[in-house]
Amino acid sequence: MPAVEIKGDWGSAAWELRSVNQRYLETYFRLPEQFRSLEPVVRERIRARLTRGKVECTLRFEQDPSAQG
């Protein structure tokens, strides 16, 4: 599945956005608990650019065990 992946000393994260045509705009999120606060921000950015479609947003995050301090 296509995704944007980033890696750092803290671990790795991957965003995946999937969309299909639909009459109205619907957004669905799958986020780790510690990133739930991103949902309204991402939802508004999607609404600023799209007017219709079903958009699924998934964030996968894996923290590096040595970075847990």
PDB file of N, CA, C and O in Angstrom:
ATOM      1  N   MET A   1       0.837  -1.181   0.000  1.00  0.00           N
ATOM      2  CA  MET A   1       0.000   0.000   0.000  1.00  0.00           C
ATOM      3  C   MET A   1       0.881   1.243   0.000  1.00  0.00           C
ATOM      4  O   MET A   1       1.846   1.305   0.762  1.00  0.00           O
ATOM      5  N   PRO A   2       0.577   2.223  -0.826  1.00  0.00           N
ATOM      6  CA  PRO A   2       1.382   3.442  -0.848  1.00  0.00           C
ATOM      7  C   PRO A   2       1.207   4.228   0.451  1.00  0.00           C
ATOM      8  O   PRO A   2       0.096   4.399   0.953  1.00  0.00           O
ATOM      9  N   ALA A   3       2.300   4.682   0.961  1.00  0.00           N
ATOM     10  CA  ALA A   3       2.275   5.458   2.201  1.00  0.00           C
ATOM     11  C   ALA A   3       3.499   6.356   2.224  1.00  0.00           C
ATOM     12  O   ALA A   3       4.488   6.103   1.536  1.00  0.00           O
ATOM     13  N   VAL A   4       3.417   7.403   3.023  1.00  0.00           N
ATOM     14  CA  VAL A   4       4.576   8.250   3.268  1.00  0.00           C
ATOM     15  C   VAL A   4       5.204   7.751   4.555  1.00  0.00           C
ATOM     16  O   VAL A   4       4.553   7.721   5.600  1.00  0.00           O
ATOM     17  N   GLU A   5       6.462   7.361   4.481  1.00  0.00           N
ATOM     18  CA  GLU A   5       7.143   6.827   5.655  1.00  0.00           C
ATOM     19  C   GLU A   5       8.308   7.722   6.042  1.00  0.00           C
ATOM     20  O   GLU A   5       9.057   8.197   5.188  1.00  0.00           O
ATOM     21  N   ILE A   6       8.449   7.943   7.341  1.00  0.00           N
ATOM     22  CA  ILE A   6       9.599   8.686   7.852  1.00  0.00           C
ATOM     23  C   ILE A   6      10.203   7.898   9.004  1.00  0.00           C
ATOM     24  O   ILE A   6       9.505   7.220   9.759  1.00  0.00           O
ATOM     25  N   LYS A   7      11.517   8.008   9.114  1.00  0.00           N
ATOM     26  CA  LYS A   7      12.230   7.312  10.186  1.00  0.00           C
ATOM     27  C   LYS A   7      13.178   8.289  10.853  1.00  0.00           C
ATOM     28  O   LYS A   7      13.722   9.187  10.209  1.00  0.00           O
ATOM     29  N   GLY A   8      13.367   8.107  12.136  1.00  0.00           N
ATOM     30  CA  GLY A   8      14.286   8.947  12.893  1.00  0.00           C
ATOM     31  C   GLY A   8      14.797   8.189  14.098  1.00  0.00           C
ATOM     32  O   GLY A   8      14.518   7.002  14.261  1.00  0.00           O
ATOM     33  N   ASP A   9      15.540   8.873  14.935  1.00  0.00           N
ATOM     34  CA  ASP A   9      16.057   8.253  16.153  1.00  0.00           C
ATOM     35  C   ASP A   9      14.927   7.833  17.089  1.00  0.00           C
ATOM     36  O   ASP A   9      15.110   6.938  17.914  1.00  0.00           O
ATOM     37  N   TRP A  10      13.771   8.463  16.970  1.00  0.00           N
ATOM     38  CA  TRP A  10      12.610   8.205  17.809  1.00  0.00           C
ATOM     39  C   TRP A  10      11.834   6.964  17.375  1.00  0.00           C
ATOM     40  O   TRP A  10      11.069   6.409  18.164  1.00  0.00           O
ATOM     41  N   GLY A  11      12.024   6.518  16.113  1.00  0.00           N
ATOM     42  CA  GLY A  11      11.292   5.370  15.600  1.00  0.00           C
ATOM     43  C   GLY A  11      10.875   5.606  14.160  1.00  0.00           C
ATOM     44  O   GLY A  11      11.616   6.220  13.392  1.00  0.00           O
ATOM     45  N   SER A  12       9.692   5.122  13.782  1.00  0.00           N
ATOM     46  CA  SER A  12       9.213   5.311  12.415  1.00  0.00           C
ATOM     47  C   SER A  12       7.703   5.563  12.416  1.00  0.00           C
ATOM     48  O   SER A  12       6.979   5.143  13.318  1.00  0.00           O
ATOM     49  N   ALA A  13       7.261   6.263  11.374  1.00  0.00           N
ATOM     50  CA  ALA A  13       5.841   6.560  11.205  1.00  0.00           C
ATOM     51  C   ALA A  13       5.504   6.453   9.727  1.00  0.00           C
ATOM     52  O   ALA A  13       6.338   6.743   8.870  1.00  0.00           O
ATOM     53  N   ALA A  14       4.286   6.037   9.435  1.00  0.00           N
ATOM     54  CA  ALA A  14       3.827   5.932   8.054  1.00  0.00           C
ATOM     55  C   ALA A  14       2.379   6.407   7.969  1.00  0.00           C
ATOM     56  O   ALA A  14       1.510   5.911   8.686  1.00  0.00           O
ATOM     57  N   TRP A  15       2.130   7.374   7.085  1.00  0.00           N
ATOM     58  CA  TRP A  15       0.779   7.865   6.806  1.00  0.00           C
ATOM     59  C   TRP A  15       0.302   7.186   5.538  1.00  0.00           C
ATOM     60  O   TRP A  15       1.035   7.109   4.552  1.00  0.00           O
ATOM     61  N   GLU A  16      -0.910   6.700   5.564  1.00  0.00           N
ATOM     62  CA  GLU A  16      -1.524   6.154   4.361  1.00  0.00           C
ATOM     63  C   GLU A  16      -2.876   6.827   4.178  1.00  0.00           C
ATOM     64  O   GLU A  16      -3.687   6.862   5.104  1.00  0.00           O
ATOM     65  N   LEU A  17      -3.119   7.361   2.987  1.00  0.00           N
ATOM     66  CA  LEU A  17      -4.402   7.974   2.649  1.00  0.00           C
ATOM     67  C   LEU A  17      -4.988   7.214   1.469  1.00  0.00           C
ATOM     68  O   LEU A  17      -4.325   7.030   0.448  1.00  0.00           O
ATOM     69  N   ARG A  18      -6.217   6.781   1.611  1.00  0.00           N
ATOM     70  CA  ARG A  18      -6.910   6.078   0.540  1.00  0.00           C
ATOM     71  C   ARG A  18      -8.225   6.795   0.300  1.00  0.00           C
ATOM     72  O   ARG A  18      -8.880   7.243   1.242  1.00  0.00           O
ATOM     73  N   SER A  19      -8.608   6.900  -0.962  1.00  0.00           N
ATOM     74  CA  SER A  19      -9.872   7.573  -1.247  1.00  0.00           C
ATOM     75  C   SER A  19     -10.604   6.878  -2.389  1.00  0.00           C
ATOM     76  O   SER A  19     -10.001   6.271  -3.275  1.00  0.00           O
ATOM     77  N   VAL A  20     -11.912   6.992  -2.332  1.00  0.00           N
ATOM     78  CA  VAL A  20     -12.777   6.526  -3.410  1.00  0.00           C
ATOM     79  C   VAL A  20     -13.819   7.606  -3.659  1.00  0.00           C
ATOM     80  O   VAL A  20     -14.139   8.402  -2.776  1.00  0.00           O
ATOM     81  N   ASN A  21     -14.337   7.616  -4.873  1.00  0.00           N
ATOM     82  CA  ASN A  21     -15.338   8.604  -5.233  1.00  0.00           C
ATOM     83  C   ASN A  21     -16.624   8.351  -4.445  1.00  0.00           C
ATOM     84  O   ASN A  21     -17.047   7.211  -4.255  1.00  0.00           O
ATOM     85  N   GLN A  22     -17.216   9.426  -4.003  1.00  0.00           N
ATOM     86  CA  GLN A  22     -18.465   9.346  -3.249  1.00  0.00           C
ATOM     87  C   GLN A  22     -19.143  10.701  -3.343  1.00  0.00           C
ATOM     88  O   GLN A  22     -18.474  11.719  -3.526  1.00  0.00           O
ATOM     89  N   ARG A  23     -20.434  10.725  -3.222  1.00  0.00           N
ATOM     90  CA  ARG A  23     -21.187  11.968  -3.392  1.00  0.00           C
ATOM     91  C   ARG A  23     -20.842  13.019  -2.341  1.00  0.00           C
ATOM     92  O   ARG A  23     -20.737  14.204  -2.656  1.00  0.00           O
ATOM     93  N   TYR A  24     -20.668  12.591  -1.103  1.00  0.00           N
ATOM     94  CA  TYR A  24     -20.373  13.518  -0.010  1.00  0.00           C
ATOM     95  C   TYR A  24     -18.975  13.244   0.518  1.00  0.00           C
ATOM     96  O   TYR A  24     -18.388  12.201   0.229  1.00  0.00           O
ATOM     97  N   LEU A  25     -18.446  14.176   1.288  1.00  0.00           N
ATOM     98  CA  LEU A  25     -17.127  13.989   1.883  1.00  0.00           C
ATOM     99  C   LEU A  25     -17.266  13.285   3.228  1.00  0.00           C
ATOM    100  O   LEU A  25     -17.966  13.758   4.124  1.00  0.00           O
ATOM    101  N   GLU A  26     -16.589  12.155   3.351  1.00  0.00           N
ATOM    102  CA  GLU A  26     -16.535  11.416   4.612  1.00  0.00           C
ATOM    103  C   GLU A  26     -15.077  11.097   4.900  1.00  0.00           C
ATOM    104  O   GLU A  26     -14.351  10.633   4.021  1.00  0.00           O
ATOM    105  N   THR A  27     -14.654  11.346   6.124  1.00  0.00           N
ATOM    106  CA  THR A  27     -13.277  11.030   6.505  1.00  0.00           C
ATOM    107  C   THR A  27     -13.286  10.049   7.668  1.00  0.00           C
ATOM    108  O   THR A  27     -14.076  10.173   8.604  1.00  0.00           O
ATOM    109  N   TYR A  28     -12.398   9.080   7.589  1.00  0.00           N
ATOM    110  CA  TYR A  28     -12.253   8.059   8.623  1.00  0.00           C
ATOM    111  C   TYR A  28     -10.794   8.017   9.045  1.00  0.00           C
ATOM    112  O   TYR A  28      -9.897   8.147   8.212  1.00  0.00           O
ATOM    113  N   PHE A  29     -10.559   7.837  10.330  1.00  0.00           N
ATOM    114  CA  PHE A  29      -9.200   7.853  10.861  1.00  0.00           C
ATOM    115  C   PHE A  29      -8.893   6.601  11.661  1.00  0.00           C
ATOM    116  O   PHE A  29      -9.733   6.087  12.399  1.00  0.00           O
ATOM    117  N   ARG A  30      -7.673   6.128  11.497  1.00  0.00           N
ATOM    118  CA  ARG A  30      -7.102   5.085  12.351  1.00  0.00           C
ATOM    119  C   ARG A  30      -5.776   5.644  12.843  1.00  0.00           C
ATOM    120  O   ARG A  30      -4.787   5.678  12.111  1.00  0.00           O
ATOM    121  N   LEU A  31      -5.775   6.080  14.091  1.00  0.00           N
ATOM    122  CA  LEU A  31      -4.588   6.719  14.662  1.00  0.00           C
ATOM    123  C   LEU A  31      -4.225   6.061  15.984  1.00  0.00           C
ATOM    124  O   LEU A  31      -5.106   5.633  16.730  1.00  0.00           O
ATOM    125  N   PRO A  32      -2.927   5.977  16.279  1.00  0.00           N
ATOM    126  CA  PRO A  32      -2.537   5.537  17.621  1.00  0.00           C
ATOM    127  C   PRO A  32      -3.080   6.529  18.653  1.00  0.00           C
ATOM    128  O   PRO A  32      -3.235   7.716  18.363  1.00  0.00           O
ATOM    129  N   GLU A  33      -3.360   6.043  19.834  1.00  0.00           N
ATOM    130  CA  GLU A  33      -3.970   6.870  20.884  1.00  0.00           C
ATOM    131  C   GLU A  33      -3.211   8.171  21.124  1.00  0.00           C
ATOM    132  O   GLU A  33      -3.833   9.218  21.305  1.00  0.00           O
ATOM    133  N   GLN A  34      -1.890   8.127  21.129  1.00  0.00           N
ATOM    134  CA  GLN A  34      -1.111   9.328  21.433  1.00  0.00           C
ATOM    135  C   GLN A  34      -1.181  10.383  20.319  1.00  0.00           C
ATOM    136  O   GLN A  34      -0.703  11.503  20.502  1.00  0.00           O
ATOM    137  N   PHE A  35      -1.772  10.035  19.166  1.00  0.00           N
ATOM    138  CA  PHE A  35      -1.884  10.989  18.064  1.00  0.00           C
ATOM    139  C   PHE A  35      -3.327  11.364  17.749  1.00  0.00           C
ATOM    140  O   PHE A  35      -3.582  11.973  16.710  1.00  0.00           O
ATOM    141  N   ARG A  36      -4.263  11.025  18.600  1.00  0.00           N
ATOM    142  CA  ARG A  36      -5.677  11.349  18.368  1.00  0.00           C
ATOM    143  C   ARG A  36      -5.914  12.852  18.223  1.00  0.00           C
ATOM    144  O   ARG A  36      -6.847  13.264  17.534  1.00  0.00           O
ATOM    145  N   SER A  37      -5.095  13.664  18.854  1.00  0.00           N
ATOM    146  CA  SER A  37      -5.273  15.121  18.769  1.00  0.00           C
ATOM    147  C   SER A  37      -5.010  15.647  17.355  1.00  0.00           C
ATOM    148  O   SER A  37      -5.382  16.781  17.050  1.00  0.00           O
ATOM    149  N   LEU A  38      -4.385  14.858  16.495  1.00  0.00           N
ATOM    150  CA  LEU A  38      -4.142  15.274  15.110  1.00  0.00           C
ATOM    151  C   LEU A  38      -5.396  15.183  14.242  1.00  0.00           C
ATOM    152  O   LEU A  38      -5.466  15.818  13.190  1.00  0.00           O
ATOM    153  N   GLU A  39      -6.371  14.413  14.667  1.00  0.00           N
ATOM    154  CA  GLU A  39      -7.544  14.165  13.831  1.00  0.00           C
ATOM    155  C   GLU A  39      -8.263  15.439  13.381  1.00  0.00           C
ATOM    156  O   GLU A  39      -8.523  15.572  12.185  1.00  0.00           O
ATOM    157  N   PRO A  40      -8.600  16.384  14.268  1.00  0.00           N
ATOM    158  CA  PRO A  40      -9.294  17.592  13.788  1.00  0.00           C
ATOM    159  C   PRO A  40      -8.446  18.430  12.831  1.00  0.00           C
ATOM    160  O   PRO A  40      -8.977  19.032  11.898  1.00  0.00           O
ATOM    161  N   VAL A  41      -7.160  18.470  13.051  1.00  0.00           N
ATOM    162  CA  VAL A  41      -6.268  19.253  12.181  1.00  0.00           C
ATOM    163  C   VAL A  41      -6.231  18.640  10.785  1.00  0.00           C
ATOM    164  O   VAL A  41      -6.368  19.349   9.789  1.00  0.00           O
ATOM    165  N   VAL A  42      -6.048  17.337  10.714  1.00  0.00           N
ATOM    166  CA  VAL A  42      -5.989  16.653   9.421  1.00  0.00           C
ATOM    167  C   VAL A  42      -7.347  16.710   8.731  1.00  0.00           C
ATOM    168  O   VAL A  42      -7.417  16.901   7.517  1.00  0.00           O
ATOM    169  N   ARG A  43      -8.425  16.547   9.495  1.00  0.00           N
ATOM    170  CA  ARG A  43      -9.768  16.612   8.916  1.00  0.00           C
ATOM    171  C   ARG A  43     -10.009  17.971   8.248  1.00  0.00           C
ATOM    172  O   ARG A  43     -10.555  18.026   7.146  1.00  0.00           O
ATOM    173  N   GLU A  44      -9.613  19.050   8.896  1.00  0.00           N
ATOM    174  CA  GLU A  44      -9.802  20.388   8.319  1.00  0.00           C
ATOM    175  C   GLU A  44      -8.948  20.594   7.068  1.00  0.00           C
ATOM    176  O   GLU A  44      -9.391  21.237   6.116  1.00  0.00           O
ATOM    177  N   ARG A  45      -7.751  20.064   7.064  1.00  0.00           N
ATOM    178  CA  ARG A  45      -6.898  20.173   5.866  1.00  0.00           C
ATOM    179  C   ARG A  45      -7.497  19.411   4.692  1.00  0.00           C
ATOM    180  O   ARG A  45      -7.422  19.860   3.548  1.00  0.00           O
ATOM    181  N   ILE A  46      -8.083  18.273   4.976  1.00  0.00           N
ATOM    182  CA  ILE A  46      -8.739  17.515   3.914  1.00  0.00           C
ATOM    183  C   ILE A  46      -9.943  18.285   3.398  1.00  0.00           C
ATOM    184  O   ILE A  46     -10.136  18.389   2.186  1.00  0.00           O
ATOM    185  N   ARG A  47     -10.754  18.824   4.298  1.00  0.00           N
ATOM    186  CA  ARG A  47     -11.943  19.594   3.885  1.00  0.00           C
ATOM    187  C   ARG A  47     -11.580  20.844   3.089  1.00  0.00           C
ATOM    188  O   ARG A  47     -12.357  21.285   2.241  1.00  0.00           O
ATOM    189  N   ALA A  48     -10.416  21.414   3.353  1.00  0.00           N
ATOM    190  CA  ALA A  48      -9.991  22.611   2.621  1.00  0.00           C
ATOM    191  C   ALA A  48      -9.665  22.288   1.161  1.00  0.00           C
ATOM    192  O   ALA A  48      -9.691  23.174   0.307  1.00  0.00           O
ATOM    193  N   ARG A  49      -9.361  21.027   0.877  1.00  0.00           N
ATOM    194  CA  ARG A  49      -8.944  20.649  -0.475  1.00  0.00           C
ATOM    195  C   ARG A  49      -9.945  19.775  -1.226  1.00  0.00           C
ATOM    196  O   ARG A  49      -9.931  19.741  -2.457  1.00  0.00           O
ATOM    197  N   LEU A  50     -10.803  19.076  -0.510  1.00  0.00           N
ATOM    198  CA  LEU A  50     -11.742  18.156  -1.143  1.00  0.00           C
ATOM    199  C   LEU A  50     -13.174  18.515  -0.783  1.00  0.00           C
ATOM    200  O   LEU A  50     -13.438  19.035   0.301  1.00  0.00           O
ATOM    201  N   THR A  51     -14.093  18.237  -1.693  1.00  0.00           N
ATOM    202  CA  THR A  51     -15.505  18.492  -1.418  1.00  0.00           C
ATOM    203  C   THR A  51     -16.331  17.216  -1.422  1.00  0.00           C
ATOM    204  O   THR A  51     -17.478  17.213  -0.976  1.00  0.00           O
ATOM    205  N   ARG A  52     -15.753  16.135  -1.924  1.00  0.00           N
ATOM    206  CA  ARG A  52     -16.477  14.875  -1.965  1.00  0.00           C
ATOM    207  C   ARG A  52     -15.506  13.710  -1.942  1.00  0.00           C
ATOM    208  O   ARG A  52     -14.323  13.865  -2.246  1.00  0.00           O
ATOM    209  N   GLY A  53     -16.013  12.547  -1.581  1.00  0.00           N
ATOM    210  CA  GLY A  53     -15.209  11.335  -1.556  1.00  0.00           C
ATOM    211  C   GLY A  53     -15.167  10.725  -0.168  1.00  0.00           C
ATOM    212  O   GLY A  53     -15.479  11.377   0.829  1.00  0.00           O
ATOM    213  N   LYS A  54     -14.779   9.474  -0.126  1.00  0.00           N
ATOM    214  CA  LYS A  54     -14.564   8.774   1.138  1.00  0.00           C
ATOM    215  C   LYS A  54     -13.057   8.669   1.305  1.00  0.00           C
ATOM    216  O   LYS A  54     -12.376   8.074   0.470  1.00  0.00           O
ATOM    217  N   VAL A  55     -12.535   9.243   2.377  1.00  0.00           N
ATOM    218  CA  VAL A  55     -11.094   9.292   2.610  1.00  0.00           C
ATOM    219  C   VAL A  55     -10.779   8.550   3.904  1.00  0.00           C
ATOM    220  O   VAL A  55     -11.330   8.855   4.962  1.00  0.00           O
ATOM    221  N   GLU A  56      -9.891   7.576   3.801  1.00  0.00           N
ATOM    222  CA  GLU A  56      -9.439   6.826   4.972  1.00  0.00           C
ATOM    223  C   GLU A  56      -7.999   7.219   5.258  1.00  0.00           C
ATOM    224  O   GLU A  56      -7.142   7.137   4.378  1.00  0.00           O
ATOM    225  N   CYS A  57      -7.735   7.641   6.478  1.00  0.00           N
ATOM    226  CA  CYS A  57      -6.402   8.081   6.899  1.00  0.00           C
ATOM    227  C   CYS A  57      -5.895   7.140   7.987  1.00  0.00           C
ATOM    228  O   CYS A  57      -6.545   6.958   9.016  1.00  0.00           O
ATOM    229  N   THR A  58      -4.741   6.553   7.750  1.00  0.00           N
ATOM    230  CA  THR A  58      -4.157   5.627   8.717  1.00  0.00           C
ATOM    231  C   THR A  58      -2.749   6.086   9.053  1.00  0.00           C
ATOM    232  O   THR A  58      -1.948   6.367   8.162  1.00  0.00           O
ATOM    233  N   LEU A  59      -2.454   6.161  10.340  1.00  0.00           N
ATOM    234  CA  LEU A  59      -1.101   6.478  10.804  1.00  0.00           C
ATOM    235  C   LEU A  59      -0.584   5.287  11.591  1.00  0.00           C
ATOM    236  O   LEU A  59      -1.183   4.869  12.582  1.00  0.00           O
ATOM    237  N   ARG A  60       0.539   4.747  11.132  1.00  0.00           N
ATOM    238  CA  ARG A  60       1.213   3.678  11.870  1.00  0.00           C
ATOM    239  C   ARG A  60       2.462   4.274  12.502  1.00  0.00           C
ATOM    240  O   ARG A  60       3.232   4.965  11.836  1.00  0.00           O
ATOM    241  N   PHE A  61       2.660   4.007  13.777  1.00  0.00           N
ATOM    242  CA  PHE A  61       3.800   4.560  14.506  1.00  0.00           C
ATOM    243  C   PHE A  61       4.461   3.463  15.320  1.00  0.00           C
ATOM    244  O   PHE A  61       3.795   2.716  16.036  1.00  0.00           O
ATOM    245  N   GLU A  62       5.771   3.375  15.201  1.00  0.00           N
ATOM    246  CA  GLU A  62       6.552   2.437  15.999  1.00  0.00           C
ATOM    247  C   GLU A  62       7.677   3.213  16.661  1.00  0.00           C
ATOM    248  O   GLU A  62       8.572   3.728  15.992  1.00  0.00           O
ATOM    249  N   GLN A  63       7.619   3.288  17.971  1.00  0.00           N
ATOM    250  CA  GLN A  63       8.650   4.007  18.714  1.00  0.00           C
ATOM    251  C   GLN A  63       9.857   3.101  18.914  1.00  0.00           C
ATOM    252  O   GLN A  63       9.714   1.921  19.234  1.00  0.00           O
ATOM    253  N   ASP A  64      11.043   3.663  18.724  1.00  0.00           N
ATOM    254  CA  ASP A  64      12.282   2.931  18.974  1.00  0.00           C
ATOM    255  C   ASP A  64      12.380   2.696  20.476  1.00  0.00           C
ATOM    256  O   ASP A  64      12.341   3.656  21.246  1.00  0.00           O
ATOM    257  N   PRO A  65      12.505   1.442  20.914  1.00  0.00           N
ATOM    258  CA  PRO A  65      12.563   1.159  22.361  1.00  0.00           C
ATOM    259  C   PRO A  65      13.677   1.915  23.080  1.00  0.00           C
ATOM    260  O   PRO A  65      13.525   2.251  24.255  1.00  0.00           O
ATOM    261  N   SER A  66      14.780   2.186  22.410  1.00  0.00           N
ATOM    262  CA  SER A  66      15.877   2.909  23.059  1.00  0.00           C
ATOM    263  C   SER A  66      15.581   4.400  23.190  1.00  0.00           C
ATOM    264  O   SER A  66      16.289   5.103  23.911  1.00  0.00           O
ATOM    265  N   ALA A  67      14.539   4.902  22.500  1.00  0.00           N
ATOM    266  CA  ALA A  67      14.196   6.325  22.557  1.00  0.00           C
ATOM    267  C   ALA A  67      13.137   6.621  23.609  1.00  0.00           C
ATOM    268  O   ALA A  67      12.706   7.768  23.728  1.00  0.00           O
ATOM    269  N   GLN A  68      12.707   5.635  24.368  1.00  0.00           N
ATOM    270  CA  GLN A  68      11.634   5.848  25.340  1.00  0.00           C
ATOM    271  C   GLN A  68      12.112   6.515  26.616  1.00  0.00           C
ATOM    272  O   GLN A  68      11.314   6.762  27.520  1.00  0.00           O
ATOM    273  N   GLY A  69      13.375   6.804  26.701  1.00  0.00           N
ATOM    274  CA  GLY A  69      13.957   7.578  27.781  1.00  0.00           C
ATOM    275  C   GLY A  69      13.629   7.134  29.118  1.00  0.00           C
ATOM    276  O   GLY A  69      14.079   7.733  30.095  1.00  0.00           O
TER     277      GLY A  69
END
